[in-house]
């Protein structure tokens, strides 16, 4: 993100991108805490807890976009597209790393083929 900002400036990376990065770090910590708490309450419900936290992350993220638009973000012109691009780039990177970490941690428990 820093390299893209140096190369292309505000046309590609929005000025709020670092706040979005912090938002996703806090959101990931919250959903991890939520999942851990739900699994601790009922260990057999891991899938429901995990997918529930994913839905919570999606809804909170959509809520952030709606707040951005409500507060006048849509009037920025090209800055709106830079915000949305930065937001979804970070959203999919966080989701991709989460899926990757789940898959790499499940391999030792897989049945041999």
C-alpha atoms as an extended CHARMM CRD file, in Angstrom:
* protein
*
       113  EXT
         1         1  UNK       CA              0.0000000000        0.0000000000        0.0000000000  PROA      1               0.0000000000
         2         2  UNK       CA              2.8490000000        2.3520000000        0.8320000000  PROA      2               0.0000000000
         3         3  UNK       CA              4.5530000000        1.5240000000       -2.4810000000  PROA      3               0.0000000000
         4         4  UNK       CA              1.3430000000        2.1440000000       -4.4340000000  PROA      4               0.0000000000
         5         5  UNK       CA              0.9200000000        5.4510000000       -2.6460000000  PROA      5               0.0000000000
         6         6  UNK       CA              4.4780000000        6.4910000000       -3.5070000000  PROA      6               0.0000000000
         7         7  UNK       CA              4.0810000000        5.4490000000       -7.1400000000  PROA      7               0.0000000000
         8         8  UNK       CA              0.5740000000        6.7130000000       -7.9250000000  PROA      8               0.0000000000
         9         9  UNK       CA             -0.4110000000        8.9900000000       -5.0640000000  PROA      9               0.0000000000
        10        10  UNK       CA             -3.9710000000        9.7660000000       -4.0370000000  PROA      10              0.0000000000
        11        11  UNK       CA             -5.3550000000        8.6580000000       -7.4060000000  PROA      11              0.0000000000
        12        12  UNK       CA             -5.0230000000        5.0210000000       -6.3510000000  PROA      12              0.0000000000
        13        13  UNK       CA             -4.6350000000        4.9910000000       -2.5580000000  PROA      13              0.0000000000
        14        14  UNK       CA             -7.1420000000        7.1070000000       -0.6390000000  PROA      14              0.0000000000
        15        15  UNK       CA             -5.9710000000        9.3570000000        2.1980000000  PROA      15              0.0000000000
        16        16  UNK       CA             -8.0230000000        7.2660000000        4.6400000000  PROA      16              0.0000000000
        17        17  UNK       CA             -6.4250000000        3.9760000000        3.5630000000  PROA      17              0.0000000000
        18        18  UNK       CA             -4.2480000000        3.7320000000        6.6620000000  PROA      18              0.0000000000
        19        19  UNK       CA             -7.3120000000        4.2550000000        8.8490000000  PROA      19              0.0000000000
        20        20  UNK       CA             -9.0390000000        1.5070000000        6.8720000000  PROA      20              0.0000000000
        21        21  UNK       CA             -6.0460000000       -0.7420000000        7.5760000000  PROA      21              0.0000000000
        22        22  UNK       CA             -6.3940000000       -0.0230000000       11.2960000000  PROA      22              0.0000000000
        23        23  UNK       CA            -10.1430000000       -0.6280000000       11.0630000000  PROA      23              0.0000000000
        24        24  UNK       CA             -9.5630000000       -4.0620000000        9.5570000000  PROA      24              0.0000000000
        25        25  UNK       CA             -6.9260000000       -4.9010000000       12.1660000000  PROA      25              0.0000000000
        26        26  UNK       CA             -9.3950000000       -4.0460000000       14.9460000000  PROA      26              0.0000000000
        27        27  UNK       CA            -12.2240000000       -5.8160000000       13.1420000000  PROA      27              0.0000000000
        28        28  UNK       CA            -10.1020000000       -8.9440000000       12.7660000000  PROA      28              0.0000000000
        29        29  UNK       CA             -9.2210000000       -8.8430000000       16.4590000000  PROA      29              0.0000000000
        30        30  UNK       CA            -12.9160000000       -8.4460000000       17.3370000000  PROA      30              0.0000000000
        31        31  UNK       CA            -14.0630000000      -11.3200000000       15.1140000000  PROA      31              0.0000000000
        32        32  UNK       CA            -11.2450000000      -13.5210000000       16.4400000000  PROA      32              0.0000000000
        33        33  UNK       CA            -12.3760000000      -12.7380000000       19.9900000000  PROA      33              0.0000000000
        34        34  UNK       CA            -16.0010000000      -13.4100000000       19.0420000000  PROA      34              0.0000000000
        35        35  UNK       CA            -15.1500000000      -16.7400000000       17.4350000000  PROA      35              0.0000000000
        36        36  UNK       CA            -12.9590000000      -17.8050000000       20.3600000000  PROA      36              0.0000000000
        37        37  UNK       CA            -15.6820000000      -16.9060000000       22.8430000000  PROA      37              0.0000000000
        38        38  UNK       CA            -18.3740000000      -18.8050000000       20.9230000000  PROA      38              0.0000000000
        39        39  UNK       CA            -16.1450000000      -21.8620000000       20.4800000000  PROA      39              0.0000000000
        40        40  UNK       CA            -15.2800000000      -21.7930000000       24.1850000000  PROA      40              0.0000000000
        41        41  UNK       CA            -19.0020000000      -21.8210000000       24.9810000000  PROA      41              0.0000000000
        42        42  UNK       CA            -19.6960000000      -24.7470000000       22.6170000000  PROA      42              0.0000000000
        43        43  UNK       CA            -16.7070000000      -26.4640000000       20.9970000000  PROA      43              0.0000000000
        44        44  UNK       CA            -18.8900000000      -28.4430000000       18.5830000000  PROA      44              0.0000000000
        45        45  UNK       CA            -20.1980000000      -25.2310000000       17.0110000000  PROA      45              0.0000000000
        46        46  UNK       CA            -16.9410000000      -24.0350000000       15.4190000000  PROA      46              0.0000000000
        47        47  UNK       CA            -18.3590000000      -23.7260000000       11.9080000000  PROA      47              0.0000000000
        48        48  UNK       CA            -21.3640000000      -21.6920000000       13.0540000000  PROA      48              0.0000000000
        49        49  UNK       CA            -19.1100000000      -19.4270000000       15.1250000000  PROA      49              0.0000000000
        50        50  UNK       CA            -16.6110000000      -18.9850000000       12.2880000000  PROA      50              0.0000000000
        51        51  UNK       CA            -19.2030000000      -18.2360000000        9.6240000000  PROA      51              0.0000000000
        52        52  UNK       CA            -21.1020000000      -16.0090000000       12.0320000000  PROA      52              0.0000000000
        53        53  UNK       CA            -17.9660000000      -13.9410000000       12.5820000000  PROA      53              0.0000000000
        54        54  UNK       CA            -17.4520000000      -13.7260000000        8.8150000000  PROA      54              0.0000000000
        55        55  UNK       CA            -20.9950000000      -12.4090000000        8.3880000000  PROA      55              0.0000000000
        56        56  UNK       CA            -20.4280000000       -9.9390000000       11.2260000000  PROA      56              0.0000000000
        57        57  UNK       CA            -17.2510000000       -8.7080000000        9.4980000000  PROA      57              0.0000000000
        58        58  UNK       CA            -19.1120000000       -8.2970000000        6.2030000000  PROA      58              0.0000000000
        59        59  UNK       CA            -21.9970000000       -6.3850000000        7.7960000000  PROA      59              0.0000000000
        60        60  UNK       CA            -19.7130000000       -4.1150000000        9.8190000000  PROA      60              0.0000000000
        61        61  UNK       CA            -17.6380000000       -3.4380000000        6.6950000000  PROA      61              0.0000000000
        62        62  UNK       CA            -20.7080000000       -2.5720000000        4.6370000000  PROA      62              0.0000000000
        63        63  UNK       CA            -21.7930000000       -0.3500000000        7.5180000000  PROA      63              0.0000000000
        64        64  UNK       CA            -18.4890000000        1.5310000000        7.3200000000  PROA      64              0.0000000000
        65        65  UNK       CA            -18.9710000000        2.1140000000        3.5940000000  PROA      65              0.0000000000
        66        66  UNK       CA            -22.5050000000        3.3810000000        4.2020000000  PROA      66              0.0000000000
        67        67  UNK       CA            -21.2620000000        5.7600000000        6.9100000000  PROA      67              0.0000000000
        68        68  UNK       CA            -18.5960000000        7.0230000000        4.4970000000  PROA      68              0.0000000000
        69        69  UNK       CA            -21.2320000000        7.6970000000        1.8340000000  PROA      69              0.0000000000
        70        70  UNK       CA            -23.6580000000        9.2340000000        4.3360000000  PROA      70              0.0000000000
        71        71  UNK       CA            -20.9960000000       11.6680000000        5.5570000000  PROA      71              0.0000000000
        72        72  UNK       CA            -20.4450000000       12.9700000000        2.0210000000  PROA      72              0.0000000000
        73        73  UNK       CA            -17.8100000000       10.6160000000        0.6660000000  PROA      73              0.0000000000
        74        74  UNK       CA            -19.6920000000       10.1720000000       -2.5890000000  PROA      74              0.0000000000
        75        75  UNK       CA            -19.0950000000       13.8450000000       -3.4100000000  PROA      75              0.0000000000
        76        76  UNK       CA            -15.3230000000       13.3790000000       -3.6780000000  PROA      76              0.0000000000
        77        77  UNK       CA            -15.5040000000       12.3540000000       -7.3340000000  PROA      77              0.0000000000
        78        78  UNK       CA            -12.4630000000       10.1940000000       -8.1850000000  PROA      78              0.0000000000
        79        79  UNK       CA            -11.6450000000       10.0100000000       -4.4750000000  PROA      79              0.0000000000
        80        80  UNK       CA            -14.7250000000        7.8480000000       -3.9870000000  PROA      80              0.0000000000
        81        81  UNK       CA            -13.3300000000        5.2320000000       -6.3440000000  PROA      81              0.0000000000
        82        82  UNK       CA             -9.9400000000        5.4220000000       -4.6300000000  PROA      82              0.0000000000
        83        83  UNK       CA            -11.6530000000        4.8550000000       -1.2660000000  PROA      83              0.0000000000
        84        84  UNK       CA            -13.6690000000        1.9050000000       -2.5510000000  PROA      84              0.0000000000
        85        85  UNK       CA            -10.6230000000        0.4040000000       -4.2690000000  PROA      85              0.0000000000
        86        86  UNK       CA             -8.4810000000        0.7540000000       -1.1380000000  PROA      86              0.0000000000
        87        87  UNK       CA            -11.2800000000       -0.6060000000        1.0310000000  PROA      87              0.0000000000
        88        88  UNK       CA            -11.9570000000       -3.7050000000       -1.0290000000  PROA      88              0.0000000000
        89        89  UNK       CA             -8.2770000000       -4.3560000000       -1.6600000000  PROA      89              0.0000000000
        90        90  UNK       CA             -7.7150000000       -4.4940000000        2.0870000000  PROA      90              0.0000000000
        91        91  UNK       CA            -10.9540000000       -6.4060000000        2.7100000000  PROA      91              0.0000000000
        92        92  UNK       CA            -10.0320000000       -9.1750000000        0.2820000000  PROA      92              0.0000000000
        93        93  UNK       CA             -6.4290000000       -9.3010000000        1.5060000000  PROA      93              0.0000000000
        94        94  UNK       CA             -7.6020000000       -9.7660000000        5.0990000000  PROA      94              0.0000000000
        95        95  UNK       CA            -10.1490000000      -12.3860000000        4.0030000000  PROA      95              0.0000000000
        96        96  UNK       CA             -7.5610000000      -14.1710000000        1.8510000000  PROA      96              0.0000000000
        97        97  UNK       CA             -5.0180000000      -14.3500000000        4.6460000000  PROA      97              0.0000000000
        98        98  UNK       CA             -7.6900000000      -15.6190000000        7.0000000000  PROA      98              0.0000000000
        99        99  UNK       CA             -8.6850000000      -18.4080000000        4.6180000000  PROA      99              0.0000000000
       100       100  UNK       CA             -5.0100000000      -19.2170000000        4.0320000000  PROA      100             0.0000000000
       101       101  UNK       CA             -4.3500000000      -19.4750000000        7.7790000000  PROA      101             0.0000000000
       102       102  UNK       CA             -7.3920000000      -21.7110000000        8.2630000000  PROA      102             0.0000000000
       103       103  UNK       CA             -6.3420000000      -24.0090000000        5.4200000000  PROA      103             0.0000000000
       104       104  UNK       CA             -2.7380000000      -24.2920000000        6.5620000000  PROA      104             0.0000000000
       105       105  UNK       CA             -3.8040000000      -25.0750000000       10.1220000000  PROA      105             0.0000000000
       106       106  UNK       CA             -6.3070000000      -27.7370000000        9.0390000000  PROA      106             0.0000000000
       107       107  UNK       CA             -3.8570000000      -29.7950000000        6.9850000000  PROA      107             0.0000000000
       108       108  UNK       CA             -2.4240000000      -31.7490000000        9.9450000000  PROA      108             0.0000000000
       109       109  UNK       CA             -5.9440000000      -32.8820000000       10.8180000000  PROA      109             0.0000000000
       110       110  UNK       CA             -6.8630000000      -34.0140000000        7.2930000000  PROA      110             0.0000000000
       111       111  UNK       CA             -7.4120000000      -37.6820000000        6.6250000000  PROA      111             0.0000000000
       112       112  UNK       CA             -4.8160000000      -39.3290000000        4.3620000000  PROA      112             0.0000000000
       113       113  UNK       CA             -6.1230000000      -39.9970000000        0.8690000000  PROA      113             0.0000000000
